[in-house]
């Protein structure tokens, strides 16, 4: 009987020790999975990163249309509005893309990563890696703000030459969102501000997902 009680006591101690670790692992992994695998509120339950990448490609496509040779002002404006819709569908009615918006997706990614980064009991390697992804999301959000301002100027101008110059700038930032920006001219693009874009975020997220398993 005494031996049996010792066994029961040992099992209870193991359960008390294991439960917080298991709960922590699940909580940390859930934040990673929302970005990497699936987030229920997203279109078709896509992961937030996949949503952001799809919307960023839509922005890049229509920014490219804006600088096509011979594009008349009305079409430049139309594609500018399409860029705006892919940034945030709340800003304009109707347009291409998933209807979720790059900016909302980037903000949701930043929020998920902040929940992981700010958890003092999460493993340090996960917190550090999550901060890299969050930084990339912040870069993208800043560029979305810049694009928004440029698009508004395009929509308001009646001068085709002004619109085309603005379109070049829009194309520049649309590329930066997808591929990052070599701001310091050292020939490399890191995740740090203000360089990392979607490509760098994806690389850091892959490392985070690997570390989380």
BELPEKA-V849122 format. One record per residue. RES is the residue in one letter. PHI is phi as a letter, one per 40 degrees, with the letter a starting at -180 (999 if undefined). D_LAST is the distance of its C-alpha to the last C-alpha in whole Angstrom. Layout:
res = <RES:RES>
phi = <PHI:PHI>
d_last = <D_LAST:D_LAST>
This chain:
res = <X:X:X:X:X:X:X:X:X:X:X:X:X:X:X:X:X:X:X:X:X:X:X:X:X:X:X:X:X:X:X:X:X:X:X:X:X:X:X:X:X:X:X:X:X:X:X:X:X:X:X:X:X:X:X:X:X:X:X:X:X:X:X:X:X:X:X:X:X:X:X:X:X:X:X:X:X:X:X:X:X:X:X:X:X:X:X:X:X:X:X:X:X:X:X:X:X:X:X:X:X:X:X:X:X:X:X:X:X:X:X:X:X:X:X:X:X:X:X:X:X:X:X:X:X:X:X:X:X:X:X:X:X:X:X:X:X:X:X:X:X:X:X:X:X:X:X:X:X:X:X:X:X:X:X:X:X:X:X:X:X:X:X:X:X:X:X:X:X:X:X:X:X:X:X:X:X:X:X:X:X:X:X:X:X:X:X:X:X:X:X:X:X:X:X:X:X:X:X:X:X:X:X:X:X:X:X:X:X:X:X:X:X>
phi = <999:c:c:c:c:c:c:c:c:c:c:c:c:d:c:c:c:c:d:c:c:c:c:c:c:c:c:c:c:c:c:c:c:c:c:c:b:a:b:d:c:c:d:f:g:c:c:c:c:c:c:c:c:c:c:c:c:c:d:c:c:c:c:c:c:c:b:c:d:g:c:c:d:d:c:d:c:c:c:c:c:c:c:c:c:c:c:a:c:c:c:a:c:g:i:c:h:c:g:b:h:c:c:c:c:c:c:c:c:d:c:c:c:c:c:c:c:c:c:c:c:c:d:d:d:c:c:c:c:c:c:c:c:c:c:c:c:c:d:c:c:c:c:c:c:c:c:d:c:c:c:d:c:c:c:c:c:b:b:d:c:c:c:c:c:c:c:c:c:c:c:d:c:c:c:c:d:c:b:g:a:c:c:c:g:c:g:b:b:b:c:c:c:b:b:c:b:c:c:c:c:c:c:c:c:c:c:c:c:c:c:c:b>
d_last = <41:40:37:36:36:34:31:31:31:28:26:26:25:22:22:22:20:17:18:17:14:13:14:13:9:11:13:10:8:12:13:10:11:15:15:13:13:16:19:21:24:24:26:25:22:20:17:19:18:20:23:23:23:26:28:28:29:32:33:33:35:38:38:39:42:43:44:46:49:52:50:52:51:51:48:46:47:45:42:42:42:39:37:37:36:33:32:33:35:37:39:41:41:40:39:36:32:30:32:29:30:28:29:27:24:24:25:22:19:21:21:17:16:19:18:15:17:20:18:19:17:13:12:14:12:10:14:16:13:14:18:18:17:20:22:22:23:25:27:27:29:31:32:32:35:37:37:38:41:42:42:44:47:47:47:50:52:55:55:53:53:51:49:48:47:45:43:43:41:39:38:37:35:33:32:31:28:27:27:28:31:32:34:35:36:34:33:29:27:24:22:25:28:30:28:25:25:23:22:21:19:17:16:15:13:11:10:9:7:6:6:4:0>
